[in-house]
Amino acid sequence: MIDWQSLGASLAGQLQLPLRAIRATPVHGGDINQAWRLELGSYRFFVKLNRADLLPMFDAERAGLEAIRHSAALRVPEVFMTGREDGHAFIVMEFIELAGKPEAVRFAAALAAMHNCFNEQFGFAGDNTIGSTAQVNTFNHDWVDFWRRHRLEFQLELAARNGLDASLIDDGHRLAEQLDKFFVTYQPRPSLLHGDLWGGNQAADTQGNPVVYDPACYYGDHEADLAMMELFGHPGERFFASYTEHFPLDAGYTLRRELYNLYHILNHANLFGGAYGVQARRMIEKLLLQ
């Protein structure tokens, strides 16, 4: 186990805090990482741990959180340290008291404000992860080419290595060749995206401010974030009514939603197998018929 006294002392030194009693408590929320609350006297921090070789994953998370923080649109935990200790990689960030789901109208306005932060190209300054899967973010001026190469075909190549059904992979590559048909009259701008905006990565703090965390940031079509919000649930009609007041949605969103969520379902199929492969096949077949 990590030496909490040593980590706490390093953190206290960096933040110029008095070195008081150090206490670490495991907390709910760890999925691919261990999650802990670290207390230095009355100061509290949220710490995630994983294998030492996964430090680049935490450094990439830090870059994403700082990009969202710089947008001044949504609250994210402030990151204080990343590094290695006793064979573990760690990230230390602000401990935010959460109070349930964000209020729809307020969250919609804040998310639209973040999506209105634009870049010159699609991609991000560094690669990161989607779950525990590598996510390539090489900059590209062409959104369709970016999505084809770094999202759809990347997952299909993983699927081939993981032994998923060959016909699914073949049909997926056929779909990749046809992506232009979904963008005949629609050209997205490179918006700052959270990248992994399912319900488990969004909340409100005790003052009602929307909070997001665990990002997989890049600059892309704002519809991709919205699509994932509908993948395992739905943010509600009040959310979409408010969002479109700040960032209108193109009429073709409902079709592209399936395309964008295919990326995540393929990723789940690669990570977990099972019914996700069947779901991916159905989505590909539907999209090929368009």
C-alpha positions in Angstrom: 0.0 0.0 0.0 1.1 3.5 -0.7 2.9 5.4 2.1 0.2 8.0 3.0 2.5 9.8 5.5 5.0 10.4 2.7 2.4 11.5 0.2 0.7 13.8 2.7 4.0 15.4 3.7 4.8 16.1 0.0 1.4 17.6 -0.5 1.6 19.7 2.6 5.0 21.0 1.4 3.8 21.8 -2.1 0.7 23.7 -0.8 2.5 25.2 2.1 0.1 23.7 4.6 0.9 22.9 8.2 1.8 19.2 8.5 -0.9 17.8 10.8 -2.4 14.4 11.3 -2.7 12.5 8.1 -5.6 10.1 7.5 -6.6 8.2 4.4 -10.0 6.6 3.9 -11.2 4.5 0.9 -14.3 6.1 -0.7 -16.9 4.9 -3.2 -16.3 5.9 -6.8 -13.3 3.9 -7.8 -14.0 2.0 -11.1 -10.7 1.4 -12.8 -8.8 3.2 -10.0 -8.7 3.1 -6.3 -10.4 6.1 -4.7 -9.4 7.7 -1.4 -10.1 10.7 0.8 -6.9 12.1 2.2 -7.1 14.3 5.2 -4.4 16.6 6.4 -5.9 18.0 9.6 -9.0 19.9 8.4 -7.9 19.9 4.8 -9.4 17.2 2.6 -8.3 15.9 -0.8 -9.5 13.3 -3.3 -6.8 10.8 -4.4 -6.9 8.2 -7.2 -4.4 5.3 -7.3 -3.4 2.9 -10.0 -0.3 1.0 -11.2 2.9 3.1 -11.5 3.1 2.6 -15.3 -0.3 4.3 -15.6 0.9 7.8 -14.5 0.4 9.1 -18.1 -3.3 8.4 -17.7 -3.4 10.6 -14.6 -1.3 13.3 -16.4 -3.8 13.2 -19.3 -6.7 13.5 -16.8 -5.1 16.5 -15.3 -4.7 18.2 -18.7 -8.4 17.6 -19.4 -9.6 18.9 -16.1 -7.4 22.0 -16.5 -8.8 22.6 -20.0 -12.4 22.5 -18.6 -11.3 24.7 -15.7 -9.8 27.2 -18.1 -13.1 27.4 -19.9 -14.7 28.9 -16.7 -18.0 27.2 -17.7 -18.2 24.1 -15.4 -16.7 23.4 -12.0 -14.1 20.6 -12.0 -11.8 19.4 -9.2 -8.6 21.4 -9.0 -5.6 19.1 -9.4 -2.7 19.6 -7.0 -0.3 16.7 -7.7 0.3 13.7 -9.9 3.2 11.4 -9.5 4.5 8.0 -8.3 4.8 6.7 -4.8 5.6 3.1 -3.6 4.8 1.4 -6.9 1.6 3.4 -7.5 0.7 6.3 -9.8 -1.5 8.9 -8.1 -3.5 12.0 -8.8 -4.4 14.3 -5.9 -7.2 16.8 -6.4 -9.7 19.0 -4.6 -12.3 17.1 -2.6 -15.7 18.4 -3.7 -18.8 17.6 -1.6 -21.4 16.4 -4.1 -25.2 16.8 -3.7 -26.9 14.7 -6.4 -27.5 15.4 -10.0 -27.1 18.9 -11.5 -30.2 20.9 -12.2 -31.1 20.5 -15.9 -31.4 24.2 -17.0 -28.3 25.3 -15.2 -26.2 22.4 -16.3 -27.3 22.9 -20.0 -26.3 26.5 -20.0 -22.9 25.7 -18.4 -22.2 22.8 -20.8 -23.2 25.0 -23.8 -20.7 27.6 -22.6 -18.0 25.0 -22.5 -18.9 23.8 -26.0 -18.6 27.4 -27.2 -14.9 27.3 -26.4 -13.5 26.5 -29.9 -10.1 25.4 -31.2 -8.7 25.7 -34.7 -8.4 21.9 -35.2 -10.1 18.7 -33.9 -8.2 16.7 -31.4 -6.2 17.6 -28.3 -2.7 18.5 -27.2 -2.1 14.9 -26.0 -3.7 11.4 -26.1 -5.8 10.2 -23.1 -8.0 7.3 -22.2 -11.7 6.5 -22.6 -12.2 4.2 -19.6 -9.0 2.2 -19.6 -8.7 2.3 -23.5 -6.2 4.5 -25.2 -7.8 7.5 -27.0 -5.8 9.0 -29.8 -6.3 12.8 -30.2 -3.8 13.7 -33.0 -4.9 17.1 -34.4 -6.8 17.2 -37.7 -8.6 19.9 -39.6 -11.0 17.3 -41.1 -13.6 16.1 -38.5 -14.8 13.1 -40.6 -11.2 11.9 -41.1 -10.5 12.4 -37.4 -13.6 10.4 -36.4 -12.9 7.7 -39.0 -9.3 7.1 -38.0 -9.1 7.9 -34.3 -12.5 6.8 -33.1 -14.3 4.3 -35.3 -11.4 2.5 -37.0 -9.3 2.5 -33.9 -12.0 0.6 -32.0 -12.5 -1.8 -35.0 -8.8 -2.6 -34.9 -9.1 -3.3 -31.2 -12.1 -5.5 -31.9 -10.2 -7.5 -34.4 -7.3 -8.1 -31.9 -9.9 -9.0 -29.2 -11.5 -11.6 -31.5 -14.9 -10.0 -31.9 -17.1 -11.2 -34.7 -15.4 -10.8 -38.1 -18.6 -9.7 -39.9 -19.2 -7.0 -37.4 -15.7 -5.7 -38.1 -16.1 -5.9 -41.8 -19.4 -4.0 -41.7 -17.8 -1.5 -39.4 -15.1 -0.8 -41.9 -17.8 -0.4 -44.6 -19.5 2.2 -42.4 -16.2 4.0 -41.9 -15.9 4.4 -45.7 -19.4 6.0 -45.8 -19.0 8.6 -43.0 -19.2 11.5 -45.4 -22.9 10.9 -45.9 -23.7 12.0 -42.4 -22.1 15.4 -42.9 -23.4 16.5 -46.3 -25.0 19.7 -44.9 -23.4 19.8 -41.5 -19.9 20.9 -40.7 -19.1 21.0 -36.9 -16.7 23.3 -35.3 -14.0 22.0 -32.9 -15.7 22.5 -29.5 -14.1 21.6 -26.2 -15.7 18.3 -25.2 -15.7 16.4 -21.9 -15.5 13.2 -23.9 -17.0 10.8 -21.4 -20.1 12.6 -20.2 -22.3 9.7 -19.0 -24.4 10.3 -15.8 -21.7 9.0 -13.5 -19.3 11.8 -14.4 -21.7 14.7 -13.6 -23.1 16.1 -10.4 -23.8 19.2 -8.4 -21.9 20.6 -5.5 -23.7 21.7 -2.3 -24.3 25.2 -3.8 -25.9 23.7 -6.8 -23.0 24.4 -9.2 -22.8 21.7 -12.0 -19.6 19.7 -11.5 -18.0 17.3 -14.0 -15.0 15.0 -13.6 -13.2 12.0 -15.1 -12.9 13.6 -18.5 -11.6 12.3 -21.8 -11.2 15.7 -23.3 -10.7 16.7 -26.9 -12.0 19.3 -29.4 -14.8 17.8 -31.5 -18.4 18.0 -32.5 -20.5 19.2 -29.6 -23.1 16.6 -30.5 -20.7 13.8 -29.4 -21.0 14.9 -25.7 -24.8 15.3 -26.0 -25.1 11.9 -27.6 -23.3 10.1 -24.7 -25.6 11.9 -22.2 -28.4 9.9 -23.9 -26.5 6.6 -24.2 -27.4 5.2 -20.7 -30.2 7.5 -19.9 -31.6 10.9 -20.9 -30.9 14.4 -19.4 -34.5 15.4 -20.1 -36.4 17.8 -22.3 -35.8 20.8 -20.0 -32.0 20.2 -20.5 -32.3 20.2 -24.3 -34.6 23.1 -24.4 -32.2 25.2 -22.4 -29.1 23.9 -24.2 -30.4 24.8 -27.7 -31.1 28.4 -26.5 -27.3 28.7 -26.1 -26.0 26.3 -28.8 -28.6 25.3 -31.5 -28.7 21.7 -32.6 -28.6 20.7 -36.3 -31.6 18.6 -37.5 -29.3 15.7 -38.3 -28.3 15.2 -34.6 -30.6 12.3 -34.0 -28.9 10.3 -36.7 -25.4 11.2 -35.8 -26.1 10.4 -32.2 -26.1 6.8 -33.2 -22.8 7.2 -34.9 -21.2 8.9 -32.0 -22.5 6.4 -29.5 -21.3 3.5 -31.6 -17.7 4.5 -30.5 -18.6 4.0 -26.9 -20.5 0.8 -27.4 -17.6 -0.6 -29.4 -15.3 0.4 -26.6 -17.5 -1.4 -24.1 -17.5 -4.5 -26.3 -13.7 -4.4 -26.4 -13.5 -3.9 -22.6 -16.4 -6.2 -21.5 -17.6 -8.3 -24.4 -21.0 -9.8 -24.0 -24.1 -8.1 -25.2 -22.2 -4.9 -26.2 -21.0 -6.7 -29.3 -24.6 -7.5 -30.3 -25.6 -3.9 -29.7 -22.7 -2.6 -31.8 -23.7 -4.8 -34.7 -27.3 -3.5 -34.6 -26.1 0.1 -34.5 -23.8 -0.5 -37.5 -26.5 -2.2 -39.5 -28.9 0.7 -38.8 -26.3 3.3 -39.8 -25.4 1.4 -43.0 -29.0 1.7 -44.1 -29.1 5.5 -43.9 
